[in-house]
Amino acid sequence: MFLIMMMATIIFIISLVVMLLASILSKKSLVDREKSSPFECGFDPKSSSRLPFSLRFFLITIIFLIFDVEIALILPMIIILKFSNLMIWTITSIIFILILLIGLYHEWNQGMLNWSA
C-alpha cells in the first residue's frame, strides 16, 4: 500500500512539474486578434450577423449527425444477434437499413436541388 501511494505521489509531482514548465516556457500572446475573436461555424465574426446561413454547411452537419446516430443504433444490433431469433433480427435489420438508405437518398436529392439553385 505504501508503494502505491509513493508511486502516485511521484507521478503527481512529475506531472505538476511538467505542467508548470509548459506554462512558463510557452509563448502567450494576449493581443492575438484571431485567437481572441469568437469562432462560429460557417460565419465570419467580423461581418454582419444577419447574413443568410450557408445551406451547404447545414446539410453536411445534418448528414454527419444522422450518421452519428445511425452508428449508435447499428452497433448494438450486432450484440443482440446472439440473443435473438435470426429471422426477426434479419427482418428488423433490413427494415432499419432501408429506412436509413431512403433518408440518405432524400437528403442527397434535396442537397443537389439546393446546390444547383
DOMAR-788175 format. One record per atom (N, C-alpha, C): residue number from 1; residue in three letters; atom name; x, z, y. Coordinates in nm, 2 decimals, m for minus. Each point is the difference from the previous one (the first is absolute). Layout:
N
i|aa|at|X|Z|Y
NUM|ALA|CA|X|Z|Y
...
***
This chain:
117
i|aa|at|X|Z|Y
1|MET|N|0.08|0.00|m0.12
1|MET|CA|m0.08|0.00|0.12
1|MET|C|0.09|0.00|0.13
2|PHE|N|0.10|0.08|m0.01
2|PHE|CA|0.10|0.00|0.11
2|PHE|C|0.06|m0.13|0.03
3|LEU|N|0.03|m0.07|m0.11
3|LEU|CA|0.07|m0.13|0.01
3|LEU|C|m0.09|m0.10|0.07
4|ILE|N|m0.13|0.00|m0.04
4|ILE|CA|m0.10|m0.09|0.06
4|ILE|C|m0.02|0.02|0.15
5|MET|N|0.00|0.13|0.04
5|MET|CA|m0.02|0.04|0.14
5|MET|C|0.13|m0.04|0.08
6|MET|N|0.11|0.01|m0.07
6|MET|CA|0.13|m0.03|0.07
6|MET|C|0.01|m0.15|0.02
7|MET|N|m0.05|m0.08|m0.10
7|MET|CA|0.00|m0.15|0.01
7|MET|C|m0.10|m0.04|0.11
8|ALA|N|m0.11|0.06|0.00
8|ALA|CA|m0.10|m0.04|0.10
8|ALA|C|0.05|0.03|0.14
9|THR|N|0.07|0.12|0.02
9|THR|CA|0.05|0.03|0.13
9|THR|C|0.11|m0.10|0.04
10|ILE|N|0.09|m0.04|m0.09
10|ILE|CA|0.10|m0.09|0.03
10|ILE|C|m0.06|m0.14|0.04
11|ILE|N|m0.10|m0.04|m0.07
11|ILE|CA|m0.06|m0.13|0.03
11|ILE|C|m0.07|0.01|0.13
12|PHE|N|m0.06|0.11|0.03
12|PHE|CA|m0.07|0.01|0.13
12|PHE|C|0.10|0.00|0.12
13|ILE|N|0.12|0.07|m0.02
13|ILE|CA|0.10|0.00|0.10
13|ILE|C|0.06|m0.14|0.02
14|ILE|N|0.03|m0.07|m0.11
14|ILE|CA|0.05|m0.14|0.01
14|ILE|C|m0.09|m0.09|0.07
15|SER|N|m0.13|0.00|m0.03
15|SER|CA|m0.10|m0.08|0.06
15|SER|C|m0.01|0.03|0.15
16|LEU|N|0.00|0.13|0.03
16|LEU|CA|m0.01|0.04|0.14
16|LEU|C|0.12|m0.05|0.08
17|VAL|N|0.12|0.01|m0.05
17|VAL|CA|0.12|m0.05|0.06
17|VAL|C|m0.01|m0.15|0.02
18|VAL|N|m0.04|m0.07|m0.10
18|VAL|CA|m0.01|m0.15|0.02
18|VAL|C|m0.10|m0.04|0.10
19|MET|N|m0.12|0.07|0.01
19|MET|CA|m0.10|m0.03|0.10
19|MET|C|0.06|0.03|0.14
20|LEU|N|0.07|0.11|0.01
20|LEU|CA|0.05|0.04|0.14
20|LEU|C|0.11|m0.10|0.04
21|LEU|N|0.09|m0.05|m0.09
21|LEU|CA|0.10|m0.10|0.03
21|LEU|C|m0.07|m0.13|0.04
22|ALA|N|m0.10|m0.04|m0.07
22|ALA|CA|m0.07|m0.12|0.03
22|ALA|C|m0.07|0.00|0.14
23|SER|N|m0.06|0.12|0.03
23|SER|CA|m0.06|0.00|0.13
23|SER|C|0.10|0.01|0.12
24|ILE|N|0.12|0.06|m0.03
24|ILE|CA|0.10|0.01|0.10
24|ILE|C|0.07|m0.13|0.02
25|LEU|N|0.03|m0.08|m0.10
25|LEU|CA|0.07|m0.12|0.01
25|LEU|C|m0.08|m0.12|0.03
26|SER|N|m0.13|0.01|m0.02
26|SER|CA|m0.09|m0.12|0.03
26|SER|C|m0.01|m0.03|0.15
27|LYS|N|m0.02|m0.13|0.03
27|LYS|CA|m0.01|m0.04|0.14
27|LYS|C|m0.15|0.01|0.03
28|LYS|N|m0.03|0.08|0.10
28|LYS|CA|m0.14|0.01|0.04
28|LYS|C|m0.02|m0.06|0.14
29|SER|N|m0.08|m0.10|0.01
29|SER|CA|m0.03|m0.06|0.12
29|SER|C|m0.14|0.03|0.05
30|LEU|N|m0.01|0.08|0.10
30|LEU|CA|m0.13|0.05|0.05
30|LEU|C|m0.07|m0.10|0.09
31|VAL|N|0.08|m0.10|0.05
31|VAL|CA|m0.06|m0.10|0.09
31|VAL|C|m0.02|m0.13|m0.06
32|ASP|N|0.00|m0.01|m0.14
32|ASP|CA|m0.03|m0.13|m0.06
32|ASP|C|m0.14|m0.03|0.01
33|ARG|N|m0.03|m0.10|0.08
33|ARG|CA|m0.14|m0.03|0.03
33|ARG|C|m0.08|m0.05|m0.12
34|GLU|N|0.06|m0.08|m0.09
34|GLU|CA|m0.07|m0.05|m0.12
34|GLU|C|m0.04|0.11|m0.09
35|LYS|N|0.09|0.09|m0.02
35|LYS|CA|m0.03|0.11|m0.10
35|LYS|C|m0.10|0.10|0.06
36|SER|N|0.00|0.02|0.13
36|SER|CA|m0.10|0.09|0.05
36|SER|C|m0.13|m0.05|0.02
37|SER|N|m0.02|m0.14|0.00
37|SER|CA|m0.13|m0.06|0.01
37|SER|C|m0.08|0.01|m0.12
38|PRO|N|m0.13|0.02|0.01
38|PRO|CA|m0.09|0.01|m0.12
38|PRO|C|0.00|m0.14|m0.08
39|PHE|N|0.00|0.01|m0.13
39|PHE|CA|m0.01|m0.13|m0.08
39|PHE|C|m0.14|0.00|m0.06
40|GLU|N|m0.07|m0.10|0.03
40|GLU|CA|m0.13|m0.02|m0.06
40|GLU|C|0.00|m0.13|m0.08
41|CYS|N|m0.04|0.00|m0.12
41|CYS|CA|0.01|m0.12|m0.08
41|CYS|C|m0.07|m0.12|0.05
42|GLY|N|0.06|m0.11|0.03
42|GLY|CA|m0.06|m0.12|0.04
42|GLY|C|m0.02|0.00|0.15
43|PHE|N|0.04|0.10|0.08
43|PHE|CA|m0.02|0.00|0.14
43|PHE|C|0.13|0.01|0.08
44|ASP|N|0.00|m0.05|0.11
44|ASP|CA|0.12|0.02|0.09
44|ASP|C|m0.04|0.11|0.10
45|PRO|N|0.06|0.11|m0.01
45|PRO|CA|m0.04|0.12|0.09
45|PRO|C|0.02|m0.02|0.14
46|LYS|N|0.08|m0.10|0.04
46|LYS|CA|0.02|m0.03|0.15
46|LYS|C|m0.11|m0.08|0.06
47|SER|N|m0.08|m0.07|m0.08
47|SER|CA|m0.10|m0.08|0.06
47|SER|C|m0.14|0.07|0.00
48|SER|N|m0.10|m0.07|0.04
48|SER|CA|m0.14|0.05|0.01
48|SER|C|m0.05|0.05|m0.14
49|SER|N|m0.07|0.11|0.00
49|SER|CA|m0.05|0.05|m0.13
49|SER|C|m0.13|m0.07|m0.04
50|ARG|N|m0.06|m0.08|0.09
50|ARG|CA|m0.13|m0.07|m0.03
50|ARG|C|0.01|m0.14|m0.05
51|LEU|N|0.12|m0.04|m0.05
51|LEU|CA|0.02|m0.13|m0.06
51|LEU|C|m0.07|0.00|m0.14
52|PRO|N|m0.05|m0.11|m0.04
52|PRO|CA|m0.06|m0.01|m0.13
52|PRO|C|0.10|0.03|m0.11
53|PHE|N|m0.05|0.06|m0.11
53|PHE|CA|0.09|0.04|m0.11
53|PHE|C|0.03|m0.12|m0.09
54|SER|N|0.12|0.00|m0.05
54|SER|CA|0.05|m0.12|m0.08
54|SER|C|m0.08|0.01|m0.14
55|LEU|N|m0.08|m0.11|m0.02
55|LEU|CA|m0.07|0.00|m0.13
55|LEU|C|0.08|m0.02|m0.12
56|ARG|N|0.11|m0.07|0.01
56|ARG|CA|0.10|m0.01|m0.11
56|ARG|C|0.05|0.13|m0.04
57|PHE|N|0.04|0.08|0.09
57|PHE|CA|0.06|0.13|m0.03
57|PHE|C|m0.11|0.09|m0.07
58|PHE|N|m0.12|m0.01|0.05
58|PHE|CA|m0.11|0.08|m0.05
58|PHE|C|m0.03|m0.04|m0.15
59|LEU|N|0.00|m0.13|m0.03
59|LEU|CA|m0.03|m0.05|m0.13
59|LEU|C|0.11|0.04|m0.10
60|ILE|N|0.13|m0.01|0.05
60|ILE|CA|0.11|0.04|m0.09
60|ILE|C|m0.01|0.15|m0.03
61|THR|N|m0.04|0.08|0.10
61|THR|CA|m0.02|0.15|m0.02
61|THR|C|m0.11|0.03|m0.10
62|ILE|N|m0.11|m0.07|0.01
62|ILE|CA|m0.11|0.02|m0.09
62|ILE|C|0.03|m0.04|m0.14
63|ILE|N|0.07|m0.11|m0.02
63|ILE|CA|0.04|m0.04|m0.13
63|ILE|C|0.10|0.10|m0.06
64|PHE|N|0.09|0.05|0.08
64|PHE|CA|0.09|0.10|m0.05
64|PHE|C|m0.07|0.12|m0.05
65|LEU|N|m0.10|0.05|0.08
65|LEU|CA|m0.07|0.12|m0.04
65|LEU|C|m0.09|m0.02|m0.12
66|ILE|N|m0.06|m0.12|m0.01
66|ILE|CA|m0.08|m0.03|m0.12
66|ILE|C|0.09|0.00|m0.13
67|PHE|N|0.12|m0.06|0.01
67|PHE|CA|0.09|m0.01|m0.12
67|PHE|C|0.05|0.14|m0.03
68|ASP|N|0.02|0.08|0.10
68|ASP|CA|0.05|0.14|m0.02
68|ASP|C|m0.11|0.08|m0.08
69|VAL|N|m0.12|m0.01|0.04
69|VAL|CA|m0.11|0.07|m0.07
69|VAL|C|m0.02|m0.06|m0.14
70|GLU|N|0.02|m0.13|m0.01
70|GLU|CA|m0.02|m0.07|m0.13
70|GLU|C|0.11|0.06|m0.10
71|ILE|N|0.12|0.02|0.04
71|ILE|CA|0.10|0.05|m0.09
71|ILE|C|m0.04|0.14|m0.04
72|ALA|N|m0.05|0.08|0.10
72|ALA|CA|m0.04|0.14|m0.04
72|ALA|C|m0.11|0.00|m0.10
73|LEU|N|m0.09|m0.10|0.00
73|LEU|CA|m0.11|m0.01|m0.10
73|LEU|C|0.04|m0.06|m0.13
74|ILE|N|0.10|m0.09|0.01
74|ILE|CA|0.04|m0.07|m0.13
74|ILE|C|0.09|0.08|m0.08
75|LEU|N|0.09|0.08|0.05
75|LEU|CA|0.09|0.07|m0.08
75|LEU|C|m0.06|0.10|m0.09
76|PRO|N|m0.11|0.08|0.04
76|PRO|CA|m0.06|0.09|m0.10
76|PRO|C|m0.07|m0.08|m0.11
77|MET|N|m0.03|m0.12|0.02
77|MET|CA|m0.07|m0.08|m0.11
77|MET|C|0.09|m0.01|m0.12
78|ILE|N|0.13|m0.01|0.02
78|ILE|CA|0.10|m0.01|m0.11
78|ILE|C|0.00|0.13|m0.08
79|ILE|N|m0.01|0.11|0.07
79|ILE|CA|0.00|0.13|m0.07
79|ILE|C|m0.13|0.02|m0.08
80|ILE|N|m0.11|m0.04|0.06
80|ILE|CA|m0.13|0.01|m0.06
80|ILE|C|m0.01|m0.08|m0.13
81|LEU|N|0.08|m0.11|m0.01
81|LEU|CA|m0.01|m0.09|m0.12
81|LEU|C|0.01|0.08|m0.13
82|LYS|N|0.09|0.10|0.00
82|LYS|CA|0.02|0.08|m0.13
82|LYS|C|m0.13|0.07|m0.04
83|PHE|N|m0.08|0.05|0.10
83|PHE|CA|m0.11|0.09|m0.03
83|PHE|C|m0.13|m0.06|0.00
84|SER|N|m0.01|m0.13|0.03
84|SER|CA|m0.14|m0.06|0.01
84|SER|C|m0.01|m0.12|m0.10
85|ASN|N|m0.13|m0.04|m0.01
85|ASN|CA|m0.03|m0.11|m0.09
85|ASN|C|0.06|m0.13|0.05
86|LEU|N|0.07|m0.08|m0.08
86|LEU|CA|0.07|m0.11|0.04
86|LEU|C|m0.09|m0.11|0.06
87|MET|N|m0.12|m0.02|m0.05
87|MET|CA|m0.09|m0.10|0.05
87|MET|C|m0.05|0.04|0.14
88|ILE|N|m0.04|0.12|0.01
88|ILE|CA|m0.06|0.05|0.13
88|ILE|C|0.12|m0.01|0.11
89|TRP|N|0.12|0.05|m0.04
89|TRP|CA|0.11|m0.01|0.09
89|TRP|C|0.03|m0.14|0.04
90|THR|N|0.00|m0.09|m0.09
90|THR|CA|0.03|m0.14|0.03
90|THR|C|m0.11|m0.06|0.10
91|ILE|N|m0.12|0.02|m0.03
91|ILE|CA|m0.11|m0.05|0.09
91|ILE|C|0.01|0.06|0.14
92|THR|N|0.02|0.13|0.00
92|THR|CA|0.02|0.07|0.13
92|THR|C|0.12|m0.05|0.08
93|SER|N|0.11|m0.02|m0.07
93|SER|CA|0.12|m0.05|0.07
93|SER|C|m0.02|m0.15|0.05
94|ILE|N|m0.07|m0.08|m0.08
94|ILE|CA|m0.02|m0.14|0.04
94|ILE|C|m0.10|0.00|0.12
95|ILE|N|m0.10|0.08|0.00
95|ILE|CA|m0.09|0.00|0.11
95|ILE|C|0.07|0.05|0.13
96|PHE|N|0.08|0.10|m0.01
96|PHE|CA|0.07|0.06|0.11
96|PHE|C|0.10|m0.10|0.06
97|ILE|N|0.07|m0.07|m0.09
97|ILE|CA|0.10|m0.10|0.05
97|ILE|C|m0.07|m0.12|0.06
98|LEU|N|m0.12|m0.04|m0.06
98|LEU|CA|m0.07|m0.11|0.06
98|LEU|C|m0.05|0.03|0.14
99|ILE|N|m0.05|0.13|0.02
99|ILE|CA|m0.04|0.04|0.13
99|ILE|C|0.11|m0.01|0.10
100|LEU|N|0.12|0.05|m0.04
100|LEU|CA|0.12|m0.01|0.09
100|LEU|C|0.04|m0.14|0.03
101|LEU|N|m0.01|m0.09|m0.10
101|LEU|CA|0.04|m0.14|0.03
101|LEU|C|m0.10|m0.07|0.09
102|ILE|N|m0.13|0.03|m0.02
102|ILE|CA|m0.10|m0.05|0.09
102|ILE|C|0.02|0.05|0.15
103|GLY|N|0.03|0.13|0.01
103|GLY|CA|0.03|0.05|0.13
103|GLY|C|0.12|m0.06|0.06
104|LEU|N|0.11|m0.02|m0.08
104|LEU|CA|0.12|m0.06|0.05
104|LEU|C|m0.03|m0.15|0.04
105|TYR|N|m0.07|m0.07|m0.07
105|TYR|CA|m0.04|m0.14|0.03
105|TYR|C|m0.08|0.00|0.13
106|HIS|N|m0.09|0.09|0.02
106|HIS|CA|m0.08|0.01|0.12
106|HIS|C|0.09|0.03|0.12
107|GLU|N|0.09|0.10|m0.01
107|GLU|CA|0.09|0.03|0.11
107|GLU|C|0.09|m0.12|0.03
108|TRP|N|0.05|m0.06|m0.10
108|TRP|CA|0.09|m0.11|0.03
108|TRP|C|m0.08|m0.12|0.07
109|ASN|N|m0.12|m0.03|m0.04
109|ASN|CA|m0.08|m0.10|0.07
109|ASN|C|m0.03|0.04|0.14
110|GLN|N|m0.04|0.12|0.02
110|GLN|CA|m0.03|0.05|0.14
110|GLN|C|0.13|m0.01|0.09
111|GLY|N|0.11|0.04|m0.06
111|GLY|CA|0.13|m0.01|0.07
111|GLY|C|0.03|m0.14|0.04
112|MET|N|m0.02|m0.10|m0.09
112|MET|CA|0.04|m0.14|0.02
112|MET|C|m0.10|m0.05|0.11
113|LEU|N|m0.12|0.04|m0.01
113|LEU|CA|m0.10|m0.05|0.10
113|LEU|C|0.04|0.05|0.14
114|ASN|N|0.04|0.12|0.01
114|ASN|CA|0.03|0.06|0.13
114|ASN|C|0.14|m0.05|0.05
115|TRP|N|0.09|m0.03|m0.09
115|TRP|CA|0.13|m0.04|0.05
115|TRP|C|m0.01|m0.15|0.05
116|SER|N|m0.09|m0.08|m0.06
116|SER|CA|m0.01|m0.14|0.04
116|SER|C|m0.07|m0.01|0.14
117|ALA|N|m0.08|0.10|0.03
117|ALA|CA|m0.07|m0.01|0.13
117|ALA|C|0.08|0.03|0.12
***
